[in-house]
Amino acid sequence: MKYLQTKHEQNSAKITTLIVVIVVLLCFVVGQDYQELPEEYGVAINFGDVSTINDNTQPTTSAKVQDSELEESEEVVEEEVVEDEVAEEVLEEESLEDEMAAALEAKQEEEAAEKQLQEELAEKEEAEKAEAEEEAAKAAETEKAEKAAEAEKLLAQQEEEALRVKNEKEAKDAKDKLAKETKAKADKAEAEKKAAKAKAVAKASAEKAAKDKAIAAEKAKAQKAAADKAAKAKSAAEAKAKAAKAAAAKAASDKASAAAAAKKKSEGSKSVSFKSVENSPIYPGCQSGNNSARIKCMNDKINQFIAKNFNTILISDLGLSGKQQIFIRFTISQSGNITGIKVKGPHDQLEEEAKRVINLLPNIKPGIQNGRPVPVSYDLPISVNGN
């Protein structure tokens, strides 16, 4: 990876280095001053005049004054030195502040220059982009115009080709029409010629047939007259024999009809048990299977019908609870209707409800006994539970 390639990166590195140097200098300048060790860390030794110590004499007043003046002068010098150091520190701080302000101003100028450069680049890019878009729009318009011209040219070619095809088709149609008309005229003339010939032949044939028919009619008329005469004689004999036979047949028929009516009346008034009938009644939807299967199917269908339509809420309304047994008997007539309904239950209203539901049953195909429909009695015990 490469660093410090652009001018902005180089200027940023310079400013960062300068700020680090300024911070280090401030640490040295503003830091705590050096202090000498106090006397308690050692013993102060006075290497004065040996004679003074040996003489064991007290110092004079003039000497004391000199020492005092010397101490005062030293204190003044020390104060001046301190003031000079403080001034130098202030100057250094001001110089550092000026340098920092200059560096900050340079950085701001650099950032402003960089921002201006970026804005100029952005404006340049926008201008280039707008120019490119304008060129693209011009190119698109040029291409669109070329395509439109090409489309117009192609359309003109197509129209010219369509006109040519149309003219050719019209010429061909006219030629075909002329050929058809010529052929039709020729065919018509040929047909008229054939029709005239056929008409002449037909006329001759018709005349011959009419002549033959007249001869045959005369012959048939003579034969018919003879046949009619023989038929009249035969019809008279047959009519006489037929009258005698009809009288005998009528007497036998009246006797048989009276016997059959008496037998039917005797059998029709008597119902047959559902279990003993030869062919049991057939409930709708139970036509398939043998007689046993149809009986089972009918029992299941009637129980399902009653369970679906019986008002079980009536049981709780009557103050009854649990399973209620109801015995029902009815007759399936010769026409398949439900008649003679009899019900026995724990309450009159339940009996009426059972009768109502049984009357809703659909028409049932009647039972067959000795090849004839007969009334069939049906017993049905049911159990219903209250809600």
Buried (B, 14 or more C-beta within 10 A) or exposed (E): EEEEEEEBEEBBEBBEEBBEEBEEBBEEEEEEEEEEEEEEEEEEEEEEEEEEEEEEEEEEEEEEEEEEEEEEEEEEEEEEEEEEEEEEEEEBBEEBEEBBEEBEEBBEEBEEEBEEEEEEEEEEEEEEEEEEEEEEEEEEEEEEEEEEEEEEEEEEEEEEEEEEEEEEEEEEEEEEEEEEEEEEEEEEEEEEEEEEEEEEEEEEEEEEEEEEEEEEEEEEEEEEEEEEEEEEEEEEEEEEEEEEEEEEEEEEEEEEEEEEEEEEEEBBEEBBEBEEBEBBBBBEEBEEEEEEEBBEBBBEBBEEBBBEEBBBEBBEEBEBEEEBEBBBBBBBBBEBEBEEBBBEBEBEBBBEBBBEBBEEBEEBBBBBBEEEBBBBBBEBEBEBEBE
